[in-house]
Amino acid sequence: MKMTGAQAFWETLVRLDVKYVFGIPGGSTLPIYDALPNYPIHHILARQEQGAVHMANGYAQSSRKVGVALATSGPGATNMVTGIATAMMDSIPIVCFTGQVGSHLVGTDAFQEVDVTGITIPITKHNYIVTRASDLVPAMREAFYIARSGRPGPVLIDITKDAQQEVIEFEWEEKEITLPGYRPEYKTKPEQFNKAIELINKAKQPVILAGHGISMSGASDIVLELAERANIPIAMTLLGIGSVPASHPLNLGMMGMHGEAWVNHAIQNADLLLAFGMRFEDRVTGTPGTYAVNAKKIHIDIDPTEINKIIKADVGIVGDLKDTLEKILPGVVTNRHDEWMARIDEMKGEAAVRDIKNLPDIGHLYVAHVINDIWQFTEGRAVVVSDVGQNQMWEAQYYHHEEENSLITSGGLGTMGFALPTAIGAKFGRPDKEVWVIVG
């Protein structure tokens, strides 16, 4: 059937099962917005384009689908940059669309023209500029595939105004997408699995380092099965919080410079670290040369560039975490590690029974009390979106998350003003959940 590029834009989103688009209209996207009323997609009007990207981010994290944001050219496109960088650092699958001046004006410094693809090369998995309507549908299909495959992340498509207005014959292909040079799946040699199993079975003082990749791969259940079988305590990264219930007896709490002291002591005294879907960020390791120097390291990540980037791995396995653990788990023997668990309990000391509600009442209301109350009222099952700074760390310390994808925060970039728009997107992703925003 014949349609304009703008109509093909919405038709493609419908076929890609997109329900929501977050954005702000502008001159270079007017053809797209003019076509919107004829399609069953809910457009959420943001107040600023960075907020639209954060909304898409929150939607993607809470729904585990691809988030979509839309902005006009020039300042609309550049306002998206911080939100895109946020998604890139935290591996969030979003696709951002920007309008562009007519193709005959590209490169002339026309009104509200900016080279947004050039600007966003370092902060996207891939980006496109579409100058012909016939290229739009293939680019959109590829963009969604790239955003959600392998290590997820943001993709941007810049669409010239004449490509939105041009009439084409709409064609839809269901065939599998293959891209030259893009290999999101890797095959690991069996001997790597065998070596990992051997290290796990021999370890006397192991610790699992639980990262964001656990929730992203849907591996929470199998991580717990492994931990329970071998009785291995679990330390959480900031973005890993929620991937293992806070109430689980093997969950030690958060690691790193804002984490619990006993968690870091356990890591430093471990003889084996099992790093699952985490990237050894500097807030976790401190000085790499002094990080858990006596421990062997098994590092499993879907991104090959993360293996040996910061901390050298004795066994580095590239692949989807859930798939990888399904290969490793059958070889792991039942273990108890009673001495090691007792030593960790000793490291906790009085903190093991510390309760913020039992602190002496001296007439002051502290943030910790408020967050603890929110946790109790919601039974640890709300979606909580925190801004960046001290409030972020208070949330991580005093709200005990029982469900995965229930803490949404800006980890890698530390983006200020992140929480409120992200929470709006999160609520669209999980309308059944109570969503709280922590700012300060």
Protein Blocks (a to p, Z undefined) as FASTA:
>chain_A
ZZdfklmmmmmmmmnopabdcddddfklmmmmmmmmmpccdcdddfbfklmmmmmmmmmm
mnopacdddddehjlmmmmmmmmmmmmmnopacddddddddfklgonlpghiacfklmmm
mmcfbdcddfbfklmmmmmmmmmmmmmgcjaddddddddfklmmpccdddddfbdcddeh
iafbccddfklmmmmmmmmmmpmbdcddddfklmmnopmmmmmmmmmmnopacdddfklg
ojacfklmklnbjedjklcfklmmmmmmpcbdcdehiahiaklnmpmklgoklbccdddd
fblklgoklmccfbdceddfklmmmmmmmmpccdfklmmmmmmmmmnmmmlmgcfklpcc
ehiacfklmmmmmmmmnnopaccdddedjklmmmmmmmccfbghkbccdfklopghklmm
mmmmmmmmmmmbccddddZZ
